Amino acid sequence: MGILRKLGATTTAVAMLGAGVFAATGTAGAAPSAAPAVATTAPTAATAPAAKAAVKPAAKNVLVPGKLRLDKRCMTGRIICVNKKTRKVAFLYNGKLLATGDARFGGPRTPTRNGFFKLQRKSKNHVSSIYKSPMPYAMFFSGGQAIHYSADFKARGYNGASHGCINMRDKKKIAWIFARVKVGDRILVYSA
């Protein structure tokens, strides 16, 4: 999806650049021979920032320095930030780190969704209706996907995978986070 956005922005920038060149060519035919150099330079200079903006990475990908590689969007309000690349869950309040823990994610056939979500509901002793597996301290954020404790993760580590949920290894940490988050709190899942 991000690649398609970049391609669309690049195509738009090229189209704008082409329109500027086309306008300069049209002006050149009607003006004296000295005018084309000015007319050709002006639209290109005016469209150059648009072309640079299309190539420049989006602000959402800007990370805060540190080993957790937190997205800058994690620095305001109450939020659970989940970085799939560092395999960490971080609970923050106005940029202050309150808790962090190890996490694993869905497999290739049942991937964990990326994006911004809101905590929809909490269930302390939840059992999956589909897989019949325990999901203690479940915090649902996208349909059936939730952040929850996994005894299997504690036993097998990163060798396993979930069915799309975010599994946490440490039961005490997930219990601590569960007790403090509220329905409606933001959850950001990303990979950087």
MODAKA-V696248 format. One record per pair of residues at least 12 apart in sequence whose ideal C-beta (glycine too) atoms are under 10 Angstrom apart, sorted by the first residue. I is the first residue (numbers start at 0). GAP is how many residues later the second one is. If there is no record, write none. Layout:
i=I gap=GAP
i=I gap=GAP
This chain:
i=0 gap=113
i=0 gap=114
i=1 gap=55
i=1 gap=56
i=1 gap=58
i=1 gap=59
i=1 gap=112
i=4 gap=49
i=4 gap=53
i=5 gap=48
i=5 gap=49
i=5 gap=51
i=5 gap=52
i=6 gap=47
i=7 gap=46
i=8 gap=41
i=8 gap=42
i=8 gap=44
i=8 gap=45
i=8 gap=46
i=8 gap=47
i=8 gap=49
i=9 gap=41
i=9 gap=44
i=9 gap=45
i=10 gap=43
i=11 gap=38
i=11 gap=39
i=11 gap=42
i=12 gap=34
i=12 gap=35
i=12 gap=36
i=12 gap=37
i=12 gap=38
i=12 gap=39
i=12 gap=40
i=12 gap=41
i=12 gap=42
i=13 gap=33
i=13 gap=36
i=13 gap=37
i=13 gap=40
i=14 gap=32
i=15 gap=27
i=15 gap=30
i=15 gap=31
i=15 gap=34
i=15 gap=35
i=15 gap=38
i=16 gap=26
i=16 gap=27
i=16 gap=29
i=16 gap=30
i=16 gap=31
i=16 gap=33
i=16 gap=34
i=17 gap=29
i=18 gap=24
i=18 gap=28
i=19 gap=19
i=19 gap=20
i=19 gap=22
i=19 gap=23
i=19 gap=24
i=19 gap=25
i=19 gap=26
i=19 gap=27
i=19 gap=28
i=19 gap=30
i=20 gap=18
i=20 gap=19
i=20 gap=22
i=20 gap=23
i=20 gap=26
i=21 gap=21
i=22 gap=16
i=22 gap=17
i=22 gap=19
i=22 gap=20
i=23 gap=12
i=23 gap=13
i=23 gap=14
i=23 gap=15
i=23 gap=16
i=23 gap=17
i=23 gap=18
i=23 gap=19
i=23 gap=20
i=24 gap=14
i=24 gap=15
i=24 gap=18
i=25 gap=13
i=26 gap=12
i=26 gap=13
i=26 gap=15
i=26 gap=16
i=27 gap=12
i=58 gap=12
i=58 gap=13
i=58 gap=14
i=59 gap=12
i=59 gap=13
i=59 gap=56
i=59 gap=128
i=59 gap=130
i=59 gap=132
i=60 gap=12
i=60 gap=129
i=60 gap=131
i=61 gap=130
i=62 gap=20
i=62 gap=127
i=62 gap=129
i=63 gap=17
i=63 gap=31
i=65 gap=31
i=66 gap=19
i=66 gap=21
i=67 gap=13
i=67 gap=15
i=67 gap=18
i=67 gap=20
i=67 gap=21
i=67 gap=22
i=67 gap=24
i=67 gap=29
i=67 gap=32
i=68 gap=12
i=68 gap=14
i=68 gap=16
i=68 gap=17
i=68 gap=19
i=68 gap=21
i=68 gap=121
i=68 gap=122
i=68 gap=123
i=69 gap=13
i=69 gap=16
i=69 gap=18
i=69 gap=20
i=69 gap=22
i=69 gap=25
i=69 gap=27
i=69 gap=30
i=69 gap=118
i=69 gap=120
i=69 gap=122
i=70 gap=12
i=70 gap=117
i=70 gap=119
i=70 gap=121
i=71 gap=23
i=72 gap=43
i=72 gap=113
i=72 gap=115
i=72 gap=117
i=73 gap=16
i=73 gap=17
i=73 gap=18
i=73 gap=21
i=73 gap=23
i=73 gap=112
i=73 gap=114
i=73 gap=116
i=74 gap=17
i=74 gap=19
i=74 gap=20
i=74 gap=21
i=75 gap=16
i=75 gap=17
i=75 gap=18
i=75 gap=19
i=75 gap=110
i=76 gap=15
i=76 gap=16
i=76 gap=17
i=76 gap=18
i=76 gap=108
i=76 gap=109
i=77 gap=13
i=77 gap=14
i=77 gap=15
i=77 gap=16
i=77 gap=20
i=77 gap=41
i=77 gap=102
i=77 gap=103
i=77 gap=104
i=77 gap=106
i=77 gap=107
i=77 gap=108
i=78 gap=12
i=78 gap=13
i=78 gap=14
i=78 gap=15
i=78 gap=16
i=78 gap=37
i=78 gap=40
i=78 gap=102
i=78 gap=106
i=78 gap=107
i=78 gap=108
i=78 gap=109
i=79 gap=12
i=79 gap=18
i=79 gap=19
i=79 gap=37
i=79 gap=39
i=79 gap=59
i=79 gap=61
i=79 gap=67
i=79 gap=86
i=79 gap=97
i=79 gap=101
i=79 gap=105
i=79 gap=106
i=79 gap=107
i=79 gap=108
i=79 gap=109
i=80 gap=16
i=80 gap=19
i=80 gap=105
i=80 gap=106
i=80 gap=107
i=80 gap=108
i=80 gap=109
i=81 gap=21
i=81 gap=23
i=81 gap=30
i=81 gap=32
i=81 gap=35
i=81 gap=59
i=81 gap=65
i=81 gap=84
i=81 gap=86
i=81 gap=105
i=81 gap=106
i=81 gap=107
i=81 gap=108
i=81 gap=109
i=82 gap=20
i=82 gap=105
i=82 gap=106
i=82 gap=107
i=82 gap=108
i=82 gap=109
i=83 gap=19
i=83 gap=20
i=83 gap=21
i=83 gap=22
i=83 gap=27
i=83 gap=28
i=83 gap=30
i=83 gap=82
i=83 gap=105
i=83 gap=106
i=83 gap=107
i=83 gap=108
i=84 gap=105
i=84 gap=106
i=84 gap=107
i=85 gap=14
i=85 gap=16
i=85 gap=17
i=85 gap=105
i=85 gap=106
i=86 gap=14
i=86 gap=15
i=86 gap=16
i=86 gap=17
i=86 gap=18
i=86 gap=71
i=86 gap=79
i=86 gap=82
i=87 gap=12
i=87 gap=13
i=87 gap=14
i=87 gap=15
i=87 gap=80
i=88 gap=12
i=88 gap=13
i=88 gap=14
i=88 gap=58
i=88 gap=77
i=88 gap=78
i=88 gap=79
i=88 gap=80
i=88 gap=81
i=88 gap=84
i=88 gap=85
i=88 gap=88
i=88 gap=98
i=88 gap=100
i=89 gap=13
i=89 gap=87
i=89 gap=98
i=90 gap=56
i=90 gap=82
i=90 gap=83
i=90 gap=85
i=90 gap=86
i=90 gap=87
i=90 gap=89
i=90 gap=90
i=90 gap=94
i=90 gap=96
i=91 gap=94
i=92 gap=87
i=92 gap=92
i=97 gap=78
i=97 gap=79
i=97 gap=82
i=97 gap=83
i=98 gap=71
i=98 gap=73
i=98 gap=74
i=98 gap=75
i=98 gap=77
i=98 gap=78
i=98 gap=81
i=99 gap=70
i=99 gap=73
i=99 gap=77
i=100 gap=46
i=100 gap=48
i=100 gap=67
i=100 gap=68
i=100 gap=69
i=100 gap=70
i=100 gap=71
i=100 gap=72
i=100 gap=73
i=100 gap=75
i=100 gap=76
i=101 gap=51
i=101 gap=52
i=101 gap=55
i=101 gap=56
i=101 gap=65
i=101 gap=66
i=101 gap=67
i=101 gap=68
i=101 gap=71
i=102 gap=44
i=102 gap=47
i=102 gap=50
i=102 gap=55
i=102 gap=59
i=102 gap=62
i=102 gap=63
i=102 gap=64
i=102 gap=65
i=102 gap=66
i=102 gap=67
i=102 gap=71
i=102 gap=86
i=103 gap=46
i=103 gap=48
i=103 gap=49
i=103 gap=52
i=103 gap=53
i=103 gap=54
i=103 gap=55
i=103 gap=56
i=103 gap=57
i=103 gap=58
i=103 gap=61
i=103 gap=62
i=103 gap=63
i=103 gap=64
i=103 gap=65
i=104 gap=40
i=104 gap=53
i=104 gap=56
i=104 gap=57
i=104 gap=59
i=104 gap=60
i=104 gap=61
i=104 gap=62
i=104 gap=84
i=104 gap=86
i=105 gap=39
i=105 gap=55
i=105 gap=56
i=105 gap=57
i=105 gap=58
i=105 gap=59
i=105 gap=60
i=105 gap=61
i=106 gap=53
i=106 gap=54
i=106 gap=55
i=106 gap=56
i=106 gap=57
i=107 gap=53
i=108 gap=52
i=108 gap=54
i=108 gap=55
i=109 gap=35
i=109 gap=51
i=109 gap=52
i=109 gap=53
i=109 gap=54
i=109 gap=55
i=110 gap=34
i=110 gap=50
i=110 gap=51
i=110 gap=52
i=110 gap=53
i=111 gap=29
i=111 gap=30
i=111 gap=33
i=111 gap=35
i=111 gap=49
i=111 gap=50
i=111 gap=51
i=111 gap=52
i=111 gap=53
i=111 gap=54
i=111 gap=55
i=111 gap=77
i=111 gap=79
i=112 gap=28
i=112 gap=29
i=112 gap=30
i=112 gap=32
i=112 gap=51
i=112 gap=76
i=113 gap=28
i=113 gap=74
i=113 gap=75
i=113 gap=76
i=113 gap=77
i=114 gap=26
i=114 gap=27
i=114 gap=72
i=114 gap=73
i=114 gap=74
i=114 gap=75
i=115 gap=25
i=115 gap=70
i=115 gap=71
i=115 gap=72
i=115 gap=73
i=115 gap=74
i=116 gap=23
i=116 gap=24
i=116 gap=25
i=116 gap=26
i=116 gap=28
i=116 gap=68
i=116 gap=69
i=116 gap=70
i=116 gap=71
i=116 gap=72
i=117 gap=23
i=117 gap=24
i=117 gap=65
i=117 gap=66
i=117 gap=67
i=117 gap=68
i=117 gap=69
i=118 gap=20
i=118 gap=21
i=118 gap=22
i=118 gap=27
i=118 gap=28
i=118 gap=62
i=118 gap=63
i=118 gap=64
i=118 gap=65
i=118 gap=66
i=118 gap=67
i=118 gap=68
i=119 gap=19
i=119 gap=20
i=119 gap=21
i=119 gap=22
i=119 gap=23
i=119 gap=25
i=119 gap=26
i=119 gap=63
i=119 gap=64
i=119 gap=67
i=120 gap=17
i=120 gap=18
i=120 gap=19
i=120 gap=20
i=120 gap=25
i=120 gap=62
i=121 gap=15
i=121 gap=16
i=121 gap=17
i=121 gap=18
i=121 gap=24
i=121 gap=25
i=121 gap=26
i=121 gap=56
i=121 gap=57
i=121 gap=59
i=121 gap=60
i=121 gap=61
i=122 gap=12
i=122 gap=13
i=122 gap=14
i=122 gap=15
i=122 gap=16
i=122 gap=17
i=122 gap=23
i=122 gap=25
i=122 gap=55
i=123 gap=12
i=123 gap=13
i=123 gap=14
i=123 gap=24
i=123 gap=51
i=123 gap=54
i=123 gap=55
i=124 gap=12
i=124 gap=13
i=125 gap=12
i=125 gap=13
i=125 gap=14
i=125 gap=20
i=125 gap=22
i=127 gap=16
i=127 gap=18
i=127 gap=20
i=127 gap=35
i=127 gap=37
i=128 gap=15
i=129 gap=14
i=129 gap=33
i=130 gap=13
i=130 gap=31
i=130 gap=32
i=130 gap=34
i=132 gap=15
i=132 gap=17
i=132 gap=18
i=132 gap=19
i=132 gap=29
i=132 gap=30
i=132 gap=32
i=133 gap=14
i=133 gap=15
i=133 gap=16
i=133 gap=17
i=133 gap=18
i=134 gap=12
i=134 gap=13
i=134 gap=14
i=134 gap=15
i=134 gap=27
i=134 gap=30
i=134 gap=32
i=135 gap=12
i=135 gap=13
i=135 gap=14
i=135 gap=15
i=135 gap=32
i=135 gap=35
i=135 gap=38
i=135 gap=39
i=135 gap=42
i=136 gap=12
i=136 gap=31
i=136 gap=34
i=136 gap=36
i=136 gap=37
i=136 gap=38
i=136 gap=39
i=136 gap=40
i=136 gap=41
i=136 gap=42
i=137 gap=27
i=137 gap=36
i=137 gap=40
i=138 gap=26
i=138 gap=27
i=138 gap=29
i=138 gap=35
i=138 gap=38
i=138 gap=39
i=138 gap=42
i=138 gap=44
i=138 gap=46
i=138 gap=48
i=139 gap=25
i=139 gap=43
i=139 gap=47
i=140 gap=24
i=140 gap=25
i=140 gap=44
i=140 gap=45
i=140 gap=46
i=140 gap=47
i=140 gap=48
i=141 gap=22
i=141 gap=23
i=141 gap=45
i=141 gap=47
i=142 gap=21
i=143 gap=19
i=143 gap=20
i=143 gap=21
i=144 gap=17
i=144 gap=18
i=144 gap=19
i=144 gap=20
i=144 gap=21
i=144 gap=42
i=144 gap=44
i=145 gap=16
i=145 gap=18
i=145 gap=19
i=145 gap=20
i=145 gap=21
i=145 gap=41
i=146 gap=18
i=146 gap=19
i=146 gap=20
i=146 gap=21
i=146 gap=27
i=146 gap=30
i=146 gap=31
i=146 gap=34
i=146 gap=40
i=146 gap=42
i=147 gap=14
i=147 gap=17
i=147 gap=18
i=147 gap=19
i=147 gap=20
i=147 gap=26
i=147 gap=30
i=148 gap=18
i=148 gap=19
i=148 gap=20
i=148 gap=21
i=148 gap=22
i=148 gap=23
i=148 gap=24
i=148 gap=25
i=148 gap=26
i=148 gap=29
i=149 gap=12
i=149 gap=15
i=149 gap=16
i=149 gap=17
i=149 gap=18
i=149 gap=19
i=149 gap=21
i=149 gap=24
i=150 gap=16
i=150 gap=18
i=150 gap=20
i=151 gap=15
i=151 gap=17
i=152 gap=14
i=152 gap=15
i=152 gap=16
i=152 gap=17
i=153 gap=13
i=153 gap=14
i=153 gap=15
i=153 gap=16
i=153 gap=17
i=154 gap=14
i=156 gap=12
i=165 gap=21
i=165 gap=23
